[in-house]
Amino acid sequence: MQVHIEDASDVGRWVRAVRKAQGLRQDDLAAMVGASHVFLGDVERGKGTVQLGRVFEVLRELGIGVSLDIPADMAADTSRQRQSE
């Protein structure tokens, strides 16, 4: 299922929902990714200053994939740039 994400609070709501659906406690998930329960609470509350890399660890652990919908003209430009490197 794909969902539209507008801000950190959207990410937090989905992290919490998926965690609960998987029957994980907040402190257990935090331990699984090497973080504190305070960090995970911050993610779930949508705190905008959490470390992005750590958020990706949480998402991966929950099996949540992330993709970006890049405008077509930008995607073509990026492909050309990579080929010239």
C-alpha positions as CSV (number, residue, x, y, z in Angstrom):
1,M,0.0,0.0,0.0
2,Q,1.3,3.5,-0.8
3,V,0.5,6.5,1.3
4,H,1.2,10.2,0.7
5,I,3.6,11.8,3.3
6,E,3.5,15.5,3.8
7,D,5.6,15.9,7.0
8,A,7.3,14.2,9.9
9,S,4.0,13.7,11.8
10,D,2.7,11.5,8.8
11,V,5.8,9.3,9.1
12,G,5.4,9.1,12.8
13,R,1.7,8.0,12.6
14,W,2.6,5.2,10.1
15,V,5.6,4.1,12.1
16,R,3.4,3.8,15.2
17,A,0.6,2.0,13.3
18,V,2.9,-0.5,11.7
19,R,4.8,-1.1,14.9
20,K,1.5,-1.8,16.8
21,A,0.2,-4.0,14.0
22,Q,3.4,-6.1,14.3
23,G,2.9,-6.4,18.0
24,L,6.1,-4.6,18.9
25,R,6.5,-2.5,22.0
26,Q,8.2,0.8,21.5
27,D,11.2,-0.1,23.6
28,D,11.6,-3.4,21.8
29,L,11.7,-1.8,18.4
30,A,14.1,0.9,19.7
31,A,16.5,-1.8,20.9
32,M,16.3,-3.6,17.6
33,V,17.6,-0.5,15.8
34,G,20.1,0.5,18.5
35,A,18.1,3.5,19.6
36,S,16.4,4.7,22.8
37,H,12.7,4.6,23.4
38,V,12.9,8.4,23.7
39,F,14.1,8.5,20.1
40,L,11.4,6.2,18.9
41,G,8.8,8.3,20.8
42,D,10.1,11.4,19.1
43,V,9.7,9.7,15.7
44,E,6.2,8.6,16.4
45,R,5.2,12.1,17.6
46,G,6.6,13.5,14.4
47,K,9.4,15.5,15.8
48,G,11.1,17.2,12.9
49,T,14.6,17.2,14.3
50,V,15.2,13.5,14.6
51,Q,18.2,12.0,12.7
52,L,17.0,11.0,9.2
53,G,19.5,8.1,9.0
54,R,18.1,6.6,12.2
55,V,14.5,7.1,10.9
56,F,15.5,5.0,7.9
57,E,16.8,2.3,10.2
58,V,13.4,2.2,11.9
59,L,11.6,2.1,8.6
60,R,13.7,-0.7,7.3
61,E,13.2,-2.7,10.5
62,L,9.5,-2.4,10.1
63,G,9.6,-3.3,6.4
64,I,8.5,0.1,5.3
65,G,9.9,1.1,2.0
66,V,10.5,4.6,0.9
67,S,10.5,6.0,-2.6
68,L,10.5,9.5,-4.1
69,D,8.3,10.7,-6.9
70,I,10.7,12.8,-8.9
71,P,9.5,14.9,-11.7
72,A,10.2,13.2,-15.1
73,D,12.5,16.0,-16.4
74,M,14.6,15.8,-13.2
75,A,14.9,12.1,-13.4
76,A,16.2,12.3,-17.0
77,D,18.7,15.0,-16.0
78,T,20.0,12.9,-13.1
79,S,20.4,9.9,-15.4
80,R,22.5,11.9,-17.8
81,Q,24.6,13.3,-15.0
82,R,25.4,9.8,-13.7
83,Q,26.4,8.6,-17.1
84,S,28.8,11.4,-17.6
85,E,30.6,10.7,-14.2
